Amino acid sequence: MKGSKARSVLPGFGLSLGFTIFYLSLIVLIPLAGVFIKTTGLTWEQFWQTVTNARVLASYRVSLMTALAAALANLVFGLLVAWVLVRYRFPGKKLVDSLVDLPFALPTAVAGIALTAIYAPNGWIGSLLEPIGIKVAFTPIGITIALIFIGLPFVVRTVQPVLQELDNETEEAAVMLGAYRWVTFRKVILPQLLPSLLTGFALAFARGIGEYGSVVFISGNMPLKTEITPLLIMTKLEQFDYAGATAIALVMLTASFLMLFLINYFQWRSNRRTASE
């Protein structure tokens, strides 16, 4: 009928927005608000003393540096895995594609135990590295490997759909105009992949900061050396120091939020620049 609005099968904007806010409040906003409220039980001096303790600062450094290193490694190798899965056909491709999701399905504690057994000084790989002076288990290197394991799917699964949708004609035109493969990748392909790469990097980094199960075994949990922040939070909870635990969690939450905000800002700038071109 002319002039009438088409009715949607889905609920209207007001009802959908209401359910969305209600659901997010129950799952995200209320738990996060609980962290802030519990932390208010500390005075500013107590809060500052808790979050700047030497042991806590060391745990920040271990968690942030290993998560950053793992996310950067996944940025490179996740792109490589996604590229191979999209651009090439080979026997066992579906098996490799399914193995990418294994860290999602495998309990993190099982992954941590398996990695510790493999990279321990008497493990399959650790016994080969030990004679040449490379120690993996119970060091930051082992923590980084565990975070690479659990973070790889985030990069692969965010980049893979974008690669599948890329127009090959642009690449072919660049090659016909005499561009080398590296120039074609850097000038034509990479700008289109950059937003998804940044998203995958942010997800892998955020997951690495808060990871506990796969790291707690291989880290060795040595204070001031290989102790991660999530383990320190668990330790304070076991000591019934709930305010101290939430204070440390608040610092990590703020760091993760700032990281995601910066990544989203750069992603927005990249999308805007691509659209203007």
ROFI-331223 format. One line per 2 residues: their letters; for each residue x, y, z of N, C-alpha, C. Coordinates in nm, 3 decimals. Example, Ala and Ser with C-alpha at 12.3 -4.5 7.8 and 13.67 -1.06 7.14 Angstrom:
<sites>
as = 1.319,-0.569,0.780,1.230,-0.450,0.780,1.320,-0.330,0.780; 1.285,-0.225,0.708,1.367,-0.106,0.714,1.290,0.003,0.787
</sites>
This chain:
<sites>
mk = 0.085,-0.119,0.000,0.000,0.000,0.000,0.089,0.124,0.000; 0.059,0.221,-0.082,0.144,0.337,-0.099,0.143,0.421,0.028
gs = 0.263,0.460,0.070,0.277,0.545,0.186,0.285,0.470,0.317; 0.253,0.341,0.318,0.260,0.264,0.443,0.401,0.213,0.465
ka = 0.439,0.200,0.589,0.573,0.151,0.623,0.573,-0.001,0.628; 0.682,-0.060,0.573,0.694,-0.205,0.575,0.719,-0.252,0.718
rs = 0.643,-0.351,0.761,0.657,-0.404,0.895,0.768,-0.508,0.897; 0.851,-0.501,0.999,0.962,-0.595,1.013,0.920,-0.712,1.100
vl = 0.974,-0.828,1.069,0.948,-0.946,1.152,1.009,-0.929,1.290; 1.124,-0.861,1.297,1.193,-0.838,1.423,1.125,-0.726,1.501
pg = 1.145,-0.722,1.634,1.084,-0.614,1.715,1.136,-0.478,1.672; 1.065,-0.374,1.710,1.104,-0.238,1.676,1.229,-0.196,1.749
fg = 1.278,-0.076,1.713,1.403,-0.027,1.769,1.395,-0.011,1.920; 1.286,0.046,1.970,1.275,0.071,2.114,1.280,-0.058,2.194
ls = 1.202,-0.159,2.151,1.200,-0.286,2.224,1.335,-0.358,2.213; 1.394,-0.357,2.093,1.523,-0.423,2.074,1.632,-0.357,2.159
lg = 1.632,-0.223,2.159,1.731,-0.150,2.239,1.713,-0.178,2.387; 1.589,-0.186,2.432,1.563,-0.215,2.573,1.617,-0.351,2.613
ft = 1.588,-0.454,2.531,1.638,-0.587,2.562,1.790,-0.591,2.556; 1.849,-0.517,2.460,1.995,-0.514,2.447,2.060,-0.456,2.572
if = 2.009,-0.341,2.618,2.065,-0.277,2.736,2.045,-0.364,2.860; 1.928,-0.426,2.871,1.900,-0.514,2.985,1.997,-0.632,2.988
yl = 2.017,-0.693,2.872,2.105,-0.810,2.865,2.250,-0.771,2.894; 2.296,-0.661,2.833,2.433,-0.615,2.858,2.453,-0.574,3.004
sl = 2.349,-0.519,3.065,2.360,-0.482,3.206,2.380,-0.604,3.293; 2.305,-0.710,3.267,2.318,-0.832,3.348,2.454,-0.900,3.327
iv = 2.501,-0.904,3.203,2.621,-0.981,3.170,2.749,-0.900,3.187; 2.745,-0.771,3.156,2.868,-0.691,3.152,2.868,-0.577,3.253
li = 2.769,-0.489,3.246,2.775,-0.364,3.322,2.768,-0.386,3.472; 2.675,-0.470,3.520,2.660,-0.492,3.664,2.785,-0.559,3.723
pl = 2.841,-0.666,3.661,2.965,-0.723,3.716,3.080,-0.623,3.719; 3.094,-0.541,3.612,3.200,-0.442,3.611,3.177,-0.335,3.718
ag = 3.051,-0.298,3.737,3.020,-0.201,3.841,3.055,-0.256,3.979; 3.038,-0.389,3.996,3.075,-0.452,4.122,3.223,-0.438,4.153
vf = 3.307,-0.441,4.047,3.451,-0.423,4.067,3.479,-0.284,4.122; 3.416,-0.183,4.063,3.436,-0.046,4.109,3.384,-0.027,4.251
ik = 3.265,-0.082,4.279,3.204,-0.062,4.411,3.288,-0.128,4.520; 3.337,-0.251,4.492,3.417,-0.321,4.593,3.548,-0.249,4.618
tt = 3.603,-0.186,4.515,3.730,-0.116,4.531,3.714,0.009,4.617; 3.594,0.067,4.622,3.574,0.188,4.702,3.588,0.163,4.851
gl = 3.597,0.035,4.891,3.621,0.004,5.031,3.761,0.040,5.076; 3.849,0.068,4.980,3.986,0.108,5.011,4.000,0.260,5.005
tw = 4.082,0.314,5.092,4.117,0.455,5.078,4.213,0.471,4.961; 4.236,0.597,4.919,4.326,0.619,4.806,4.467,0.569,4.838
eq = 4.513,0.590,4.961,4.647,0.544,4.998,4.655,0.391,4.993; 4.551,0.324,5.045,4.549,0.177,5.042,4.543,0.125,4.899
fw = 4.460,0.190,4.818,4.450,0.149,4.678,4.585,0.164,4.607; 4.648,0.279,4.624,4.776,0.304,4.557,4.884,0.207,4.606
qt = 4.885,0.180,4.735,4.983,0.087,4.791,4.961,-0.054,4.738; 4.835,-0.091,4.719,4.804,-0.225,4.669,4.846,-0.242,4.524
vt = 4.811,-0.146,4.439,4.834,-0.163,4.296,4.977,-0.128,4.254; 5.056,-0.068,4.344,5.195,-0.035,4.310,5.294,-0.116,4.390
na = 5.248,-0.219,4.457,5.338,-0.310,4.528,5.437,-0.372,4.429; 5.560,-0.397,4.472,5.663,-0.448,4.381,5.621,-0.579,4.315
rv = 5.557,-0.666,4.392,5.513,-0.794,4.336,5.402,-0.774,4.233; 5.313,-0.679,4.260,5.204,-0.650,4.167,5.257,-0.587,4.039
la = 5.350,-0.492,4.052,5.408,-0.428,3.934,5.480,-0.530,3.847; 5.549,-0.625,3.910,5.617,-0.729,3.833,5.516,-0.815,3.757
sy = 5.401,-0.843,3.820,5.299,-0.923,3.753,5.238,-0.847,3.635; 5.221,-0.713,3.650,5.174,-0.631,3.538,5.270,-0.646,3.420
rv = 5.396,-0.633,3.450,5.497,-0.637,3.344,5.495,-0.772,3.272; 5.488,-0.879,3.348,5.486,-1.013,3.286,5.362,-1.031,3.201
sl = 5.246,-0.996,3.255,5.120,-1.016,3.182,5.114,-0.931,3.056; 5.149,-0.803,3.069,5.137,-0.712,2.954,5.239,-0.744,2.846
mt = 5.364,-0.769,2.885,5.468,-0.792,2.785,5.448,-0.925,2.712; 5.412,-1.030,2.784,5.390,-1.159,2.718,5.264,-1.154,2.631
al = 5.158,-1.087,2.678,5.037,-1.075,2.597,5.064,-0.995,2.470; 5.144,-0.888,2.482,5.177,-0.807,2.365,5.262,-0.886,2.267
aa = 5.363,-0.958,2.317,5.448,-1.038,2.229,5.368,-1.147,2.158; 5.278,-1.213,2.231,5.195,-1.318,2.171,5.101,-1.261,2.066
al = 5.041,-1.144,2.095,4.950,-1.083,1.998,5.023,-1.040,1.871; 5.144,-0.988,1.885,5.223,-0.950,1.767,5.261,-1.073,1.685
an = 5.298,-1.181,1.752,5.330,-1.305,1.680,5.207,-1.358,1.606; 5.092,-1.354,1.672,4.969,-1.400,1.608,4.928,-1.308,1.494
lv = 4.964,-1.180,1.502,4.933,-1.087,1.394,4.999,-1.132,1.264; 5.122,-1.181,1.275,5.197,-1.225,1.158,5.154,-1.365,1.114
fg = 5.161,-1.458,1.207,5.134,-1.597,1.170,4.985,-1.624,1.153; 4.899,-1.548,1.220,4.756,-1.561,1.196,4.719,-1.518,1.056
ll = 4.781,-1.409,1.009,4.760,-1.365,0.870,4.810,-1.471,0.773; 4.925,-1.530,0.803,4.981,-1.633,0.715,4.889,-1.755,0.707
va = 4.838,-1.799,0.822,4.748,-1.915,0.824,4.620,-1.884,0.748; 4.563,-1.766,0.771,4.440,-1.728,0.700,4.465,-1.720,0.550
wv = 4.580,-1.666,0.511,4.613,-1.655,0.369,4.621,-1.792,0.303; 4.687,-1.887,0.368,4.701,-2.021,0.313,4.565,-2.089,0.302
lv = 4.481,-2.074,0.404,4.350,-2.139,0.403,4.257,-2.082,0.296; 4.273,-1.954,0.264,4.185,-1.890,0.167,4.237,-1.904,0.025
ry = 4.367,-1.886,0.006,4.422,-1.874,-0.129,4.470,-2.005,-0.191; 4.485,-2.112,-0.113,4.543,-2.235,-0.167,4.452,-2.354,-0.140
rf = 4.464,-2.453,-0.226,4.396,-2.581,-0.207,4.502,-2.688,-0.186; 4.484,-2.770,-0.085,4.581,-2.875,-0.055,4.510,-2.986,0.024
pg = 4.564,-3.108,0.020,4.504,-3.219,0.097,4.505,-3.188,0.246; 4.394,-3.215,0.312,4.384,-3.191,0.455,4.352,-3.048,0.492
kk = 4.308,-2.969,0.395,4.278,-2.828,0.422,4.167,-2.813,0.525; 4.061,-2.893,0.514,3.951,-2.884,0.609,3.997,-2.922,0.750
lv = 4.088,-3.019,0.758,4.140,-3.057,0.889,4.220,-2.944,0.952; 4.305,-2.879,0.872,4.383,-2.766,0.923,4.290,-2.652,0.965
ds = 4.186,-2.629,0.885,4.091,-2.523,0.917,4.020,-2.550,1.048; 3.987,-2.675,1.074,3.920,-2.710,1.199,4.016,-2.703,1.318
lv = 4.144,-2.733,1.294,4.241,-2.726,1.403,4.261,-2.584,1.455; 4.234,-2.485,1.370,4.248,-2.346,1.414,4.156,-2.317,1.532
dl = 4.039,-2.380,1.535,3.942,-2.356,1.642,3.966,-2.444,1.764; 4.069,-2.527,1.761,4.096,-2.617,1.874,4.116,-2.542,2.006
pf = 4.189,-2.431,2.010,4.203,-2.359,2.138,4.071,-2.311,2.196; 3.968,-2.290,2.111,3.837,-2.251,2.162,3.768,-2.368,2.232
al = 3.785,-2.489,2.177,3.715,-2.606,2.228,3.790,-2.674,2.342; 3.922,-2.664,2.341,4.004,-2.733,2.441,4.004,-2.657,2.572
pt = 3.978,-2.725,2.684,3.987,-2.656,2.814,4.126,-2.596,2.833; 4.132,-2.474,2.880,4.261,-2.406,2.891,4.357,-2.477,2.986
av = 4.304,-2.539,3.090,4.391,-2.611,3.182,4.458,-2.730,3.113; 4.383,-2.798,3.025,4.440,-2.910,2.950,4.550,-2.860,2.858
ag = 4.526,-2.746,2.792,4.628,-2.688,2.706,4.754,-2.653,2.786; 4.735,-2.595,2.904,4.850,-2.559,2.987,4.930,-2.679,3.030
ia = 4.863,-2.785,3.070,4.933,-2.907,3.111,5.009,-2.968,2.994; 4.945,-2.971,2.876,5.009,-3.029,2.757,5.132,-2.949,2.717
lt = 5.121,-2.816,2.716,5.235,-2.733,2.678,5.349,-2.746,2.779; 5.314,-2.756,2.907,5.417,-2.774,3.010,5.489,-2.906,2.992
ai = 5.413,-3.013,2.963,5.476,-3.144,2.943,5.567,-3.145,2.821; 5.529,-3.070,2.717,5.610,-3.069,2.595,5.736,-2.984,2.611
ya = 5.722,-2.868,2.676,5.833,-2.773,2.683,5.912,-2.780,2.813; 5.877,-2.869,2.904,5.955,-2.888,3.025,6.094,-2.942,2.989
pn = 6.194,-2.926,3.077,6.329,-2.974,3.045,6.336,-3.121,3.004; 6.242,-3.204,3.054,6.239,-3.345,3.016,6.131,-3.375,2.912
gw = 6.071,-3.270,2.853,5.967,-3.290,2.752,6.024,-3.313,2.614; 5.934,-3.338,2.518,5.978,-3.368,2.381,6.060,-3.255,2.321
ig = 6.009,-3.135,2.330,6.079,-3.020,2.271,6.176,-2.959,2.373; 6.137,-2.955,2.498,6.224,-2.898,2.600,6.357,-2.971,2.614
sl = 6.355,-3.103,2.597,6.480,-3.180,2.608,6.575,-3.149,2.493; 6.522,-3.102,2.379,6.607,-3.063,2.267,6.664,-2.922,2.285
le = 6.587,-2.836,2.351,6.630,-2.698,2.369,6.721,-2.682,2.491; 6.705,-2.768,2.590,6.782,-2.755,2.713,6.933,-2.763,2.690
pi = 6.984,-2.856,2.606,7.130,-2.864,2.586,7.190,-2.738,2.524; 7.112,-2.659,2.450,7.167,-2.539,2.387,7.136,-2.414,2.471
gi = 7.091,-2.436,2.593,7.073,-2.326,2.685,6.943,-2.250,2.674; 6.843,-2.306,2.606,6.713,-2.240,2.591,6.612,-2.307,2.683
kv = 6.563,-2.233,2.779,6.463,-2.284,2.873,6.330,-2.217,2.842; 6.228,-2.297,2.819,6.097,-2.245,2.779,5.998,-2.251,2.895
af = 5.977,-2.370,2.949,5.882,-2.384,3.059,5.932,-2.307,3.182; 5.838,-2.248,3.254,5.865,-2.174,3.377,5.946,-2.046,3.351
tp = 5.929,-1.991,3.231,5.991,-1.864,3.193,5.887,-1.781,3.117; 5.912,-1.651,3.096,5.821,-1.571,3.013,5.806,-1.624,2.872
ig = 5.907,-1.695,2.821,5.894,-1.754,2.687,5.780,-1.856,2.685; 5.773,-1.939,2.788,5.666,-2.038,2.796,5.529,-1.972,2.806
it = 5.520,-1.863,2.883,5.393,-1.791,2.894,5.352,-1.737,2.757; 5.449,-1.682,2.683,5.419,-1.627,2.551,5.369,-1.736,2.456
ia = 5.431,-1.852,2.461,5.388,-1.963,2.375,5.244,-2.004,2.408; 5.212,-2.012,2.536,5.075,-2.047,2.576,4.975,-1.942,2.526
li = 5.012,-1.815,2.533,4.922,-1.710,2.487,4.911,-1.708,2.334; 5.017,-1.745,2.265,5.008,-1.759,2.119,4.909,-1.869,2.084
fi = 4.914,-1.978,2.158,4.825,-2.091,2.133,4.679,-2.052,2.147; 4.646,-1.979,2.254,4.504,-1.947,2.277,4.458,-1.825,2.198
gl = 4.552,-1.745,2.145,4.514,-1.623,2.075,4.511,-1.634,1.924; 4.570,-1.739,1.867,4.577,-1.752,1.722,4.440,-1.750,1.654
pf = 4.338,-1.821,1.705,4.209,-1.821,1.634,4.146,-1.683,1.619; 4.174,-1.592,1.712,4.112,-1.460,1.704,4.157,-1.386,1.578
vv = 4.285,-1.397,1.546,4.336,-1.329,1.428,4.291,-1.400,1.301; 4.302,-1.532,1.299,4.267,-1.608,1.179,4.121,-1.588,1.143
rt = 4.033,-1.599,1.241,3.889,-1.592,1.213,3.840,-1.451,1.184; 3.914,-1.348,1.219,3.875,-1.213,1.181,3.929,-1.174,1.045
vq = 4.043,-1.230,1.006,4.104,-1.196,0.878,4.048,-1.283,0.765; 4.017,-1.407,0.794,3.975,-1.503,0.691,3.854,-1.457,0.610
pv = 3.745,-1.409,0.672,3.631,-1.365,0.590,3.664,-1.246,0.500; 3.750,-1.155,0.547,3.787,-1.040,0.466,3.870,-1.084,0.345
lq = 3.959,-1.178,0.365,4.037,-1.231,0.253,3.948,-1.296,0.149; 3.846,-1.367,0.196,3.756,-1.434,0.103,3.676,-1.335,0.019
el = 3.651,-1.216,0.072,3.571,-1.117,0.001,3.654,-1.021,-0.084; 3.786,-1.031,-0.078,3.870,-0.940,-0.156,3.852,-0.963,-0.305
dn = 3.854,-0.855,-0.380,3.840,-0.862,-0.525,3.976,-0.891,-0.589; 3.989,-1.006,-0.654,4.116,-1.043,-0.715,4.152,-0.957,-0.836
et = 4.053,-0.890,-0.893,4.080,-0.810,-1.012,4.175,-0.695,-0.982; 4.165,-0.638,-0.863,4.255,-0.530,-0.825,4.398,-0.578,-0.818
ee = 4.418,-0.697,-0.760,4.553,-0.754,-0.753,4.606,-0.784,-0.894; 4.520,-0.839,-0.979,4.563,-0.871,-1.115,4.599,-0.744,-1.192
aa = 4.524,-0.639,-1.169,4.555,-0.512,-1.237,4.690,-0.458,-1.190; 4.718,-0.471,-1.060,4.847,-0.422,-1.008,4.962,-0.502,-1.068
vm = 4.944,-0.632,-1.082,5.050,-0.716,-1.140,5.070,-0.681,-1.288; 4.961,-0.658,-1.360,4.972,-0.625,-1.502,5.040,-0.489,-1.523
lg = 5.029,-0.401,-1.423,5.094,-0.271,-1.432,5.241,-0.277,-1.389; 5.287,-0.396,-1.355,5.429,-0.415,-1.325,5.465,-0.412,-1.178
ay = 5.367,-0.416,-1.089,5.396,-0.414,-0.946,5.447,-0.551,-0.901; 5.550,-0.549,-0.818,5.600,-0.674,-0.762,5.502,-0.727,-0.657
rw = 5.522,-0.854,-0.618,5.428,-0.916,-0.525,5.424,-0.843,-0.392; 5.542,-0.802,-0.341,5.545,-0.733,-0.213,5.475,-0.598,-0.223
vt = 5.495,-0.527,-0.335,5.430,-0.397,-0.354,5.279,-0.416,-0.363; 5.236,-0.520,-0.434,5.093,-0.548,-0.446,5.032,-0.578,-0.310
fr = 5.104,-0.657,-0.230,5.053,-0.691,-0.098,5.047,-0.566,-0.008; 5.152,-0.485,-0.011,5.161,-0.370,0.079,5.067,-0.257,0.038
kv = 5.050,-0.235,-0.093,4.971,-0.122,-0.140,4.824,-0.156,-0.167; 4.797,-0.280,-0.202,4.661,-0.317,-0.243,4.590,-0.401,-0.138
il = 4.657,-0.507,-0.090,4.591,-0.603,-0.002,4.591,-0.558,0.143; 4.708,-0.517,0.193,4.721,-0.485,0.335,4.628,-0.374,0.382
pq = 4.609,-0.265,0.306,4.515,-0.162,0.353,4.374,-0.214,0.375; 4.332,-0.311,0.295,4.198,-0.367,0.312,4.191,-0.464,0.429
ll = 4.304,-0.524,0.464,4.308,-0.619,0.575,4.336,-0.552,0.708; 4.384,-0.428,0.707,4.429,-0.363,0.829,4.322,-0.355,0.937
ps = 4.197,-0.315,0.907,4.095,-0.310,1.014,4.073,-0.445,1.081; 4.065,-0.553,1.003,4.044,-0.685,1.061,4.167,-0.732,1.137
ll = 4.286,-0.697,1.089,4.408,-0.731,1.161,4.413,-0.663,1.297; 4.375,-0.535,1.301,4.374,-0.463,1.427,4.271,-0.522,1.523
tg = 4.157,-0.564,1.469,4.055,-0.626,1.554,4.105,-0.756,1.613; 4.165,-0.841,1.528,4.219,-0.967,1.576,4.330,-0.947,1.677
fa = 4.416,-0.848,1.653,4.523,-0.817,1.747,4.467,-0.775,1.882; 4.366,-0.688,1.881,4.306,-0.640,2.006,4.241,-0.754,2.083
la = 4.171,-0.842,2.013,4.106,-0.955,2.080,4.208,-1.051,2.140; 4.315,-1.080,2.063,4.418,-1.169,2.114,4.491,-1.108,2.233
fa = 4.518,-0.977,2.226,4.587,-0.910,2.336,4.500,-0.908,2.462; 4.372,-0.874,2.447,4.282,-0.869,2.561,4.264,-1.008,2.623
rg = 4.256,-1.110,2.540,4.244,-1.247,2.592,4.372,-1.286,2.666; 4.487,-1.245,2.612,4.614,-1.281,2.675,4.632,-1.217,2.811
ig = 4.586,-1.093,2.827,4.600,-1.025,2.956,4.524,-1.100,3.066; 4.405,-1.148,3.033,4.323,-1.212,3.135,4.334,-1.363,3.140
ey = 4.419,-1.423,3.059,4.428,-1.569,3.053,4.488,-1.625,3.182; 4.431,-1.735,3.227,4.475,-1.797,3.352,4.506,-1.945,3.336
gs = 4.410,-2.021,3.286,4.421,-2.167,3.286,4.540,-2.221,3.210; 4.564,-2.171,3.088,4.673,-2.226,3.006,4.809,-2.175,3.048
vv = 4.814,-2.071,3.133,4.941,-2.008,3.171,4.988,-2.052,3.309; 4.894,-2.082,3.398,4.929,-2.104,3.537,5.024,-2.222,3.555
fi = 5.019,-2.322,3.465,5.106,-2.438,3.479,5.245,-2.412,3.420; 5.248,-2.354,3.301,5.376,-2.337,3.231,5.456,-2.218,3.283
sg = 5.392,-2.129,3.358,5.462,-2.009,3.406,5.554,-2.040,3.524; 5.519,-2.138,3.605,5.597,-2.167,3.724,5.558,-2.081,3.843
nm = 5.488,-1.970,3.819,5.430,-1.887,3.926,5.535,-1.838,4.026; 5.649,-1.796,3.976,5.754,-1.743,4.064,5.733,-1.593,4.082
pl = 5.709,-1.547,4.207,5.689,-1.404,4.230,5.806,-1.320,4.178; 5.772,-1.207,4.120,5.867,-1.110,4.064,5.935,-1.159,3.936
kt = 5.904,-1.281,3.892,5.967,-1.336,3.771,5.865,-1.383,3.669; 5.784,-1.481,3.706,5.689,-1.538,3.610,5.546,-1.542,3.664
ei = 5.518,-1.464,3.765,5.383,-1.461,3.821,5.296,-1.365,3.740; 5.182,-1.414,3.692,5.092,-1.331,3.612,4.990,-1.264,3.702
tp = 4.932,-1.157,3.654,4.836,-1.081,3.734,4.710,-1.160,3.768; 4.649,-1.236,3.675,4.531,-1.315,3.714,4.558,-1.411,3.828
ll = 4.678,-1.469,3.833,4.712,-1.559,3.944,4.721,-1.480,4.075; 4.776,-1.360,4.068,4.786,-1.277,4.189,4.648,-1.239,4.239
im = 4.556,-1.213,4.147,4.418,-1.183,4.187,4.355,-1.304,4.255; 4.376,-1.422,4.199,4.325,-1.544,4.260,4.385,-1.566,4.399
tk = 4.512,-1.536,4.414,4.578,-1.551,4.544,4.514,-1.461,4.648; 4.485,-1.337,4.612,4.422,-1.244,4.706,4.279,-1.286,4.739
le = 4.210,-1.343,4.641,4.075,-1.393,4.669,4.079,-1.510,4.767; 4.178,-1.598,4.753,4.192,-1.710,4.846,4.228,-1.662,4.986
qf = 4.290,-1.544,4.994,4.324,-1.486,5.123,4.211,-1.396,5.176; 4.097,-1.396,5.107,3.979,-1.316,5.142,4.008,-1.166,5.138
dy = 4.107,-1.127,5.058,4.137,-0.986,5.037,4.062,-0.941,4.911; 3.931,-0.929,4.922,3.848,-0.900,4.807,3.873,-0.758,4.754
ag = 3.892,-0.663,4.842,3.918,-0.526,4.798,4.050,-0.517,4.723; 4.154,-0.585,4.772,4.282,-0.585,4.703,4.273,-0.652,4.568
at = 4.197,-0.763,4.560,4.181,-0.834,4.433,4.109,-0.746,4.331; 4.003,-0.679,4.374,3.929,-0.594,4.280,4.009,-0.470,4.241
ai = 4.096,-0.422,4.331,4.181,-0.308,4.296,4.276,-0.343,4.183; 4.340,-0.459,4.193,4.430,-0.504,4.087,4.351,-0.531,3.959
al = 4.233,-0.592,3.973,4.149,-0.620,3.856,4.107,-0.490,3.788; 4.083,-0.385,3.868,4.043,-0.256,3.811,4.154,-0.197,3.725
vm = 4.277,-0.211,3.769,4.390,-0.162,3.690,4.400,-0.237,3.557; 4.387,-0.369,3.561,4.393,-0.448,3.438,4.275,-0.418,3.347
lt = 4.157,-0.396,3.408,4.039,-0.361,3.329,4.059,-0.228,3.259; 4.116,-0.132,3.328,4.142,-0.001,3.267,4.242,-0.012,3.153
as = 4.349,-0.091,3.175,4.449,-0.109,3.070,4.388,-0.175,2.947; 4.304,-0.276,2.968,4.240,-0.345,2.855,4.145,-0.251,2.782
fl = 4.070,-0.171,2.857,3.976,-0.078,2.795,4.051,0.026,2.711; 4.159,0.080,2.763,4.236,0.179,2.688,4.294,0.118,2.562
ml = 4.341,-0.008,2.572,4.396,-0.075,2.456,4.289,-0.094,2.349; 4.172,-0.141,2.388,4.064,-0.162,2.293,4.016,-0.029,2.234
fl = 4.015,0.077,2.316,3.974,0.208,2.267,4.070,0.258,2.159; 4.200,0.244,2.184,4.298,0.288,2.086,4.289,0.208,1.957
in = 4.273,0.076,1.969,4.261,-0.009,1.851,4.137,0.029,1.771; 4.025,0.050,1.839,3.902,0.089,1.768,3.917,0.226,1.702
yf = 3.991,0.317,1.768,4.013,0.449,1.709,4.097,0.439,1.582; 4.206,0.362,1.588,4.289,0.345,1.469,4.213,0.272,1.358
qw = 4.127,0.177,1.397,4.046,0.107,1.299,3.948,0.203,1.233; 3.888,0.292,1.311,3.796,0.392,1.256,3.869,0.486,1.161
rs = 3.990,0.529,1.199,4.069,0.616,1.112,4.105,0.546,0.983; 4.139,0.415,0.994,4.175,0.340,0.874,4.056,0.323,0.781
nr = 3.938,0.292,0.837,3.818,0.278,0.754,3.781,0.411,0.688; 3.797,0.519,0.763,3.764,0.650,0.708,3.858,0.688,0.595
rt = 3.988,0.658,0.613,4.085,0.688,0.508,4.058,0.603,0.385; 4.024,0.473,0.406,3.995,0.386,0.293,3.872,0.432,0.217
as = 3.768,0.477,0.290,3.645,0.523,0.226,3.668,0.650,0.145; 3.755,0.738,0.197,3.782,0.863,0.125,3.861,0.841,-0.002
e = 3.941,0.733,-0.002,4.018,0.702,-0.122,3.933,0.634,-0.227
</sites>
